[in-house]
Amino acid sequence: MNEIARDTYDIEKYQVIAVLMWDGMENQRPAAWKIVFKSLTLLDHLVKNGAERCVDDARNHGHVLKSLGQFNYYEGTIDRGLGVREKSKQIMEILGDDDRIREERQKAKK
């Protein structure tokens, strides 16, 4: 994931990364919850380790993150959507606090 974070400093590479990442969150059926979760995990990493544009892009896609806060998918009695809901909430909390973003990015540099 660190290599992907480095690639966010190249605008052309970032555009490819962003399209795939946001598509992984927006255009998946609930049964593909793993793709959604992995896309959120990548976004979390990019917000903390990638170019500043990752933070701006994530804020511009706040509606997507907010909708994932309601994500539901059950396999039998197992709530597979819980991780998606929690991860999207964590990212939204970070994005809503500039001081926290700076803190997380500083921690990531160490």
CNS distance restraints for C-alpha pairs under 8 A (distance, minus, plus):
assign (resid   1 and name CA) (resid   5 and name CA) 6.22 0.50 0.50
assign (resid   1 and name CA) (resid  42 and name CA) 7.17 0.50 0.50
assign (resid   1 and name CA) (resid  45 and name CA) 7.34 0.50 0.50
assign (resid   2 and name CA) (resid   6 and name CA) 6.23 0.50 0.50
assign (resid   2 and name CA) (resid  49 and name CA) 7.46 0.50 0.50
assign (resid   3 and name CA) (resid   7 and name CA) 6.28 0.50 0.50
assign (resid   4 and name CA) (resid   8 and name CA) 6.61 0.50 0.50
assign (resid   4 and name CA) (resid  17 and name CA) 7.83 0.50 0.50
assign (resid   5 and name CA) (resid   9 and name CA) 7.72 0.50 0.50
assign (resid   5 and name CA) (resid  45 and name CA) 7.50 0.50 0.50
assign (resid   5 and name CA) (resid  46 and name CA) 5.54 0.50 0.50
assign (resid   5 and name CA) (resid  49 and name CA) 5.91 0.50 0.50
assign (resid   5 and name CA) (resid  50 and name CA) 4.38 0.50 0.50
assign (resid   5 and name CA) (resid  51 and name CA) 7.23 0.50 0.50
assign (resid   6 and name CA) (resid  50 and name CA) 6.30 0.50 0.50
assign (resid   6 and name CA) (resid  51 and name CA) 7.65 0.50 0.50
assign (resid   7 and name CA) (resid  13 and name CA) 5.90 0.50 0.50
assign (resid   7 and name CA) (resid  14 and name CA) 6.32 0.50 0.50
assign (resid   8 and name CA) (resid  13 and name CA) 6.39 0.50 0.50
assign (resid   8 and name CA) (resid  14 and name CA) 4.50 0.50 0.50
assign (resid   8 and name CA) (resid  17 and name CA) 7.69 0.50 0.50
assign (resid   8 and name CA) (resid  50 and name CA) 5.85 0.50 0.50
assign (resid   8 and name CA) (resid  51 and name CA) 5.55 0.50 0.50
assign (resid   8 and name CA) (resid  53 and name CA) 7.96 0.50 0.50
assign (resid   8 and name CA) (resid  54 and name CA) 7.53 0.50 0.50
assign (resid   9 and name CA) (resid  13 and name CA) 7.99 0.50 0.50
assign (resid   9 and name CA) (resid  14 and name CA) 7.02 0.50 0.50
assign (resid   9 and name CA) (resid  50 and name CA) 7.26 0.50 0.50
assign (resid   9 and name CA) (resid  51 and name CA) 5.37 0.50 0.50
assign (resid  10 and name CA) (resid  14 and name CA) 6.00 0.50 0.50
assign (resid  11 and name CA) (resid  15 and name CA) 6.16 0.50 0.50
assign (resid  12 and name CA) (resid  16 and name CA) 6.78 0.50 0.50
assign (resid  13 and name CA) (resid  17 and name CA) 6.30 0.50 0.50
assign (resid  14 and name CA) (resid  18 and name CA) 5.89 0.50 0.50
assign (resid  15 and name CA) (resid  19 and name CA) 6.14 0.50 0.50
assign (resid  16 and name CA) (resid  20 and name CA) 6.37 0.50 0.50
assign (resid  17 and name CA) (resid  21 and name CA) 6.00 0.50 0.50
assign (resid  18 and name CA) (resid  22 and name CA) 5.91 0.50 0.50
assign (resid  19 and name CA) (resid  23 and name CA) 5.93 0.50 0.50
assign (resid  20 and name CA) (resid  24 and name CA) 6.10 0.50 0.50
assign (resid  21 and name CA) (resid  25 and name CA) 6.69 0.50 0.50
assign (resid  21 and name CA) (resid  39 and name CA) 5.31 0.50 0.50
assign (resid  21 and name CA) (resid  40 and name CA) 7.95 0.50 0.50
assign (resid  21 and name CA) (resid  42 and name CA) 7.55 0.50 0.50
assign (resid  21 and name CA) (resid  43 and name CA) 7.45 0.50 0.50
assign (resid  22 and name CA) (resid  26 and name CA) 5.98 0.50 0.50
assign (resid  22 and name CA) (resid  39 and name CA) 7.28 0.50 0.50
assign (resid  23 and name CA) (resid  27 and name CA) 5.39 0.50 0.50
assign (resid  23 and name CA) (resid  28 and name CA) 7.57 0.50 0.50
assign (resid  24 and name CA) (resid  28 and name CA) 6.32 0.50 0.50
assign (resid  24 and name CA) (resid  35 and name CA) 5.86 0.50 0.50
assign (resid  24 and name CA) (resid  36 and name CA) 5.44 0.50 0.50
assign (resid  24 and name CA) (resid  39 and name CA) 5.70 0.50 0.50
assign (resid  25 and name CA) (resid  35 and name CA) 7.38 0.50 0.50
assign (resid  25 and name CA) (resid  36 and name CA) 4.74 0.50 0.50
assign (resid  25 and name CA) (resid  37 and name CA) 7.87 0.50 0.50
assign (resid  25 and name CA) (resid  39 and name CA) 6.18 0.50 0.50
assign (resid  25 and name CA) (resid  40 and name CA) 7.22 0.50 0.50
assign (resid  25 and name CA) (resid  64 and name CA) 7.54 0.50 0.50
assign (resid  26 and name CA) (resid  64 and name CA) 6.77 0.50 0.50
assign (resid  28 and name CA) (resid  32 and name CA) 6.02 0.50 0.50
assign (resid  28 and name CA) (resid  33 and name CA) 7.70 0.50 0.50
assign (resid  28 and name CA) (resid  35 and name CA) 7.70 0.50 0.50
assign (resid  28 and name CA) (resid  36 and name CA) 7.14 0.50 0.50
assign (resid  29 and name CA) (resid  33 and name CA) 7.56 0.50 0.50
assign (resid  30 and name CA) (resid  71 and name CA) 7.70 0.50 0.50
assign (resid  30 and name CA) (resid  72 and name CA) 7.01 0.50 0.50
assign (resid  30 and name CA) (resid  73 and name CA) 5.72 0.50 0.50
assign (resid  31 and name CA) (resid  73 and name CA) 6.65 0.50 0.50
assign (resid  32 and name CA) (resid  36 and name CA) 6.81 0.50 0.50
assign (resid  33 and name CA) (resid  37 and name CA) 6.09 0.50 0.50
assign (resid  33 and name CA) (resid  73 and name CA) 7.36 0.50 0.50
assign (resid  33 and name CA) (resid  80 and name CA) 7.02 0.50 0.50
assign (resid  33 and name CA) (resid  81 and name CA) 6.75 0.50 0.50
assign (resid  33 and name CA) (resid  84 and name CA) 7.50 0.50 0.50
assign (resid  34 and name CA) (resid  38 and name CA) 6.02 0.50 0.50
assign (resid  35 and name CA) (resid  39 and name CA) 6.08 0.50 0.50
assign (resid  36 and name CA) (resid  40 and name CA) 6.25 0.50 0.50
assign (resid  36 and name CA) (resid  84 and name CA) 7.00 0.50 0.50
assign (resid  37 and name CA) (resid  41 and name CA) 6.15 0.50 0.50
assign (resid  37 and name CA) (resid  83 and name CA) 6.94 0.50 0.50
assign (resid  37 and name CA) (resid  84 and name CA) 5.31 0.50 0.50
assign (resid  37 and name CA) (resid  87 and name CA) 7.61 0.50 0.50
assign (resid  38 and name CA) (resid  42 and name CA) 6.18 0.50 0.50
assign (resid  39 and name CA) (resid  43 and name CA) 6.21 0.50 0.50
assign (resid  40 and name CA) (resid  44 and name CA) 6.12 0.50 0.50
assign (resid  40 and name CA) (resid  84 and name CA) 7.48 0.50 0.50
assign (resid  40 and name CA) (resid  87 and name CA) 6.66 0.50 0.50
assign (resid  40 and name CA) (resid  88 and name CA) 6.80 0.50 0.50
assign (resid  41 and name CA) (resid  45 and name CA) 6.32 0.50 0.50
assign (resid  41 and name CA) (resid  87 and name CA) 7.39 0.50 0.50
assign (resid  42 and name CA) (resid  46 and name CA) 6.14 0.50 0.50
assign (resid  43 and name CA) (resid  47 and name CA) 6.05 0.50 0.50
assign (resid  43 and name CA) (resid  54 and name CA) 7.86 0.50 0.50
assign (resid  43 and name CA) (resid  58 and name CA) 7.68 0.50 0.50
assign (resid  44 and name CA) (resid  48 and name CA) 6.45 0.50 0.50
assign (resid  44 and name CA) (resid  91 and name CA) 6.24 0.50 0.50
assign (resid  45 and name CA) (resid  49 and name CA) 5.80 0.50 0.50
assign (resid  45 and name CA) (resid  50 and name CA) 7.34 0.50 0.50
assign (resid  46 and name CA) (resid  50 and name CA) 4.36 0.50 0.50
assign (resid  46 and name CA) (resid  51 and name CA) 7.42 0.50 0.50
assign (resid  46 and name CA) (resid  54 and name CA) 6.14 0.50 0.50
assign (resid  46 and name CA) (resid  55 and name CA) 7.89 0.50 0.50
assign (resid  47 and name CA) (resid  51 and name CA) 7.76 0.50 0.50
assign (resid  47 and name CA) (resid  52 and name CA) 7.59 0.50 0.50
assign (resid  47 and name CA) (resid  54 and name CA) 5.50 0.50 0.50
assign (resid  47 and name CA) (resid  55 and name CA) 5.20 0.50 0.50
assign (resid  47 and name CA) (resid  58 and name CA) 7.68 0.50 0.50
assign (resid  47 and name CA) (resid 101 and name CA) 7.88 0.50 0.50
assign (resid  47 and name CA) (resid 105 and name CA) 7.76 0.50 0.50
assign (resid  48 and name CA) (resid 101 and name CA) 7.18 0.50 0.50
assign (resid  48 and name CA) (resid 104 and name CA) 5.78 0.50 0.50
assign (resid  48 and name CA) (resid 105 and name CA) 4.69 0.50 0.50
assign (resid  48 and name CA) (resid 108 and name CA) 6.26 0.50 0.50
assign (resid  49 and name CA) (resid 105 and name CA) 6.16 0.50 0.50
assign (resid  49 and name CA) (resid 108 and name CA) 6.11 0.50 0.50
assign (resid  49 and name CA) (resid 109 and name CA) 7.38 0.50 0.50
assign (resid  50 and name CA) (resid  54 and name CA) 6.26 0.50 0.50
assign (resid  51 and name CA) (resid  55 and name CA) 7.76 0.50 0.50
assign (resid  52 and name CA) (resid  56 and name CA) 6.74 0.50 0.50
assign (resid  53 and name CA) (resid  57 and name CA) 5.92 0.50 0.50
assign (resid  54 and name CA) (resid  58 and name CA) 6.02 0.50 0.50
assign (resid  55 and name CA) (resid  59 and name CA) 6.20 0.50 0.50
assign (resid  55 and name CA) (resid  95 and name CA) 7.18 0.50 0.50
assign (resid  56 and name CA) (resid  60 and name CA) 6.21 0.50 0.50
assign (resid  57 and name CA) (resid  61 and name CA) 6.29 0.50 0.50
assign (resid  58 and name CA) (resid  62 and name CA) 6.30 0.50 0.50
assign (resid  58 and name CA) (resid  95 and name CA) 7.69 0.50 0.50
assign (resid  59 and name CA) (resid  95 and name CA) 6.56 0.50 0.50
assign (resid  61 and name CA) (resid  65 and name CA) 6.70 0.50 0.50
assign (resid  62 and name CA) (resid  66 and name CA) 5.97 0.50 0.50
assign (resid  62 and name CA) (resid  92 and name CA) 7.38 0.50 0.50
assign (resid  63 and name CA) (resid  67 and name CA) 6.13 0.50 0.50
assign (resid  64 and name CA) (resid  68 and name CA) 6.30 0.50 0.50
assign (resid  65 and name CA) (resid  69 and name CA) 6.58 0.50 0.50
assign (resid  65 and name CA) (resid  88 and name CA) 5.47 0.50 0.50
assign (resid  65 and name CA) (resid  89 and name CA) 7.61 0.50 0.50
assign (resid  65 and name CA) (resid  91 and name CA) 7.92 0.50 0.50
assign (resid  65 and name CA) (resid  92 and name CA) 6.92 0.50 0.50
assign (resid  66 and name CA) (resid  70 and name CA) 7.53 0.50 0.50
assign (resid  66 and name CA) (resid  88 and name CA) 7.19 0.50 0.50
assign (resid  66 and name CA) (resid  89 and name CA) 7.70 0.50 0.50
assign (resid  66 and name CA) (resid  92 and name CA) 7.63 0.50 0.50
assign (resid  67 and name CA) (resid  71 and name CA) 6.99 0.50 0.50
assign (resid  68 and name CA) (resid  84 and name CA) 6.70 0.50 0.50
assign (resid  68 and name CA) (resid  85 and name CA) 5.91 0.50 0.50
assign (resid  68 and name CA) (resid  88 and name CA) 6.23 0.50 0.50
assign (resid  69 and name CA) (resid  84 and name CA) 7.28 0.50 0.50
assign (resid  69 and name CA) (resid  85 and name CA) 4.44 0.50 0.50
assign (resid  69 and name CA) (resid  86 and name CA) 7.28 0.50 0.50
assign (resid  69 and name CA) (resid  88 and name CA) 5.95 0.50 0.50
assign (resid  69 and name CA) (resid  89 and name CA) 6.27 0.50 0.50
assign (resid  70 and name CA) (resid  85 and name CA) 6.44 0.50 0.50
assign (resid  71 and name CA) (resid  81 and name CA) 5.68 0.50 0.50
assign (resid  71 and name CA) (resid  82 and name CA) 7.79 0.50 0.50
assign (resid  71 and name CA) (resid  84 and name CA) 6.75 0.50 0.50
assign (resid  71 and name CA) (resid  85 and name CA) 6.05 0.50 0.50
assign (resid  72 and name CA) (resid  79 and name CA) 7.43 0.50 0.50
assign (resid  72 and name CA) (resid  80 and name CA) 7.31 0.50 0.50
assign (resid  72 and name CA) (resid  81 and name CA) 4.70 0.50 0.50
assign (resid  72 and name CA) (resid  82 and name CA) 7.41 0.50 0.50
assign (resid  73 and name CA) (resid  79 and name CA) 6.18 0.50 0.50
assign (resid  73 and name CA) (resid  80 and name CA) 5.43 0.50 0.50
assign (resid  73 and name CA) (resid  81 and name CA) 4.97 0.50 0.50
assign (resid  74 and name CA) (resid  78 and name CA) 5.39 0.50 0.50
assign (resid  74 and name CA) (resid  79 and name CA) 4.65 0.50 0.50
assign (resid  74 and name CA) (resid  80 and name CA) 5.44 0.50 0.50
assign (resid  74 and name CA) (resid  81 and name CA) 6.98 0.50 0.50
assign (resid  75 and name CA) (resid  79 and name CA) 6.71 0.50 0.50
assign (resid  75 and name CA) (resid  80 and name CA) 6.77 0.50 0.50
assign (resid  80 and name CA) (resid  84 and name CA) 7.93 0.50 0.50
assign (resid  81 and name CA) (resid  85 and name CA) 6.26 0.50 0.50
assign (resid  82 and name CA) (resid  86 and name CA) 6.13 0.50 0.50
assign (resid  83 and name CA) (resid  87 and name CA) 5.95 0.50 0.50
assign (resid  84 and name CA) (resid  88 and name CA) 6.06 0.50 0.50
assign (resid  85 and name CA) (resid  89 and name CA) 6.17 0.50 0.50
assign (resid  86 and name CA) (resid  90 and name CA) 6.20 0.50 0.50
assign (resid  87 and name CA) (resid  91 and name CA) 6.26 0.50 0.50
assign (resid  88 and name CA) (resid  92 and name CA) 6.14 0.50 0.50
assign (resid  89 and name CA) (resid  93 and name CA) 6.18 0.50 0.50
assign (resid  90 and name CA) (resid  94 and name CA) 6.38 0.50 0.50
assign (resid  91 and name CA) (resid  95 and name CA) 6.14 0.50 0.50
assign (resid  92 and name CA) (resid  96 and name CA) 6.11 0.50 0.50
assign (resid  93 and name CA) (resid  97 and name CA) 6.81 0.50 0.50
assign (resid  94 and name CA) (resid  98 and name CA) 7.69 0.50 0.50
assign (resid  94 and name CA) (resid 100 and name CA) 5.92 0.50 0.50
assign (resid  94 and name CA) (resid 101 and name CA) 5.87 0.50 0.50
assign (resid  95 and name CA) (resid 100 and name CA) 7.97 0.50 0.50
assign (resid  95 and name CA) (resid 101 and name CA) 6.66 0.50 0.50
assign (resid  97 and name CA) (resid 101 and name CA) 6.37 0.50 0.50
assign (resid  98 and name CA) (resid 102 and name CA) 6.33 0.50 0.50
assign (resid  99 and name CA) (resid 103 and name CA) 6.14 0.50 0.50
assign (resid 100 and name CA) (resid 104 and name CA) 6.01 0.50 0.50
assign (resid 101 and name CA) (resid 105 and name CA) 6.06 0.50 0.50
assign (resid 102 and name CA) (resid 106 and name CA) 6.06 0.50 0.50
assign (resid 103 and name CA) (resid 107 and name CA) 6.19 0.50 0.50
assign (resid 104 and name CA) (resid 108 and name CA) 6.15 0.50 0.50
assign (resid 105 and name CA) (resid 109 and name CA) 6.37 0.50 0.50
assign (resid 106 and name CA) (resid 110 and name CA) 6.92 0.50 0.50
